[in-house]
Amino acid sequence: MSVKKIPSVDLRDFLSEDPARKQQFVNEIGKAYEEIGFVALKGHFLSPELVEQLYTSVKAFFALPTEIKEQYEVAGIGGQRGFTSFGKEHAKGKKEGDLKEFWHFGQYLEDADKEKFGYPDNVPVKEIPGFDAAGKETYQQLEKTGIYVLRALALFLGLEEQYFDNKVLKGNSILRAIHYPPILEEPKGAVRAGAHGDINLITLLMGAQGKGLQVQNHEGEWIDAIAEEDELVINVGDMLSRHTNNKLKSTIHQVVNPPRELWGSPRFSIPFFMHPISEMDLSCLDNCIDAEHPKLYEDITAGEFLTQRLREIGLIK
């Protein structure tokens, strides 16, 4: 069966006291991730006011002069925090840099944990009041949403419900604010974001209301991934696909350039890439391997896999 649109699910079903509603959510999201790898999710923890606040701050930041933004580009950390300038990142296997610049917010840790995990510090922005606070609050609400999605997937996979909790709490997750500037001339082979699979466990994307994001179904057809105003788009990343021996699909997706009449409009997008702690073992789960589904991947940790992929997309040498 060819999937033509991404399915919609409601997290409030999972959070309800009704076991039948909870199980229905588990079945629906599991089936969606087996078939297309994407869902639109209602009932998450982000308020419309917070979304509006973050987008306003992000647009103000990207409108700053280039020389000010470049002061927030931190050398030697592969773009993990702060600003990454135009055209630095490309899809795996492509040479053309994507038509975007972006900002990264990372994990918020107590001082006692900072040394243990060794993540780079977040980069405060002095020019835009409210930018840092909106980023932090959004990060934490999306992380909370993602934990519940992973709990549902743990149950779908026949694992204990909290299986993923201690792997993602204090994990190396990233909130990325992306600016795709207006297109001023015919792009030479570059699109806003080339066809790719995400590296992480799951990605939570706000603001997929307009056309642009496309998902490839199993027949190789590109379908528009469009969500309602109150929905997040959530997809499986390569780490989770690998860990489940490809039972849950990491779907190839892209952000295409708009029709020529819309070239003059910028596009903003804010995905949350949910990463585990570096030492998480991504080896294929035993209950996802059988005679019909032989083991597809070598054993690897999340940290090793991340380093490998950051090299492939050009963010670290």
BELLIN-V290171 format. One line per field, one symbol per residue. ss: DSSP state (~ for helix, > for strand, _ for the rest). phi: phi as a letter, one per 20 degrees, with the letter a starting at -180 (. if undefined). Layout:
ss: ???
phi: ???
This chain:
ss: ______>>>>~~~~~___~~~~~~~~~~~~~~~~~__>>>>>_____~~~~~~~~~~~~~~~___~~~~~__>________>>>________________>>>>>_____~~~~~~~_____________~~~~~~~~~~~~~~~~~~~~~~~~~~________~~~~_____>>>>>>>____________>>>>_____>>>>>______>>>>_____>>>_______>>>>>_~~~~~~_________>>>____~~~____>>>>>>>>______>____~~~____________>~~~~~~~~~~~_____
phi: .eedbefdccffffefeegffffffgffffffffecnccddemeeeegffgfffffffffffefggffgffeeefncmmfcmecfgmfdcfgndefffebcbcdedgddfgfeffgemffffdfdefdfnffffffffgfffffgffffffffgffemdfgegegfedfmfefcddeddefgeebgfemedfbfgbdffefcdddemefefqfcceefeneecfeddfgedeeccfeffffffelmfeeeefbbdeffggfdgfefccbcedeedefgegeeggfgeddbgfcffecffaefffffggffffenece
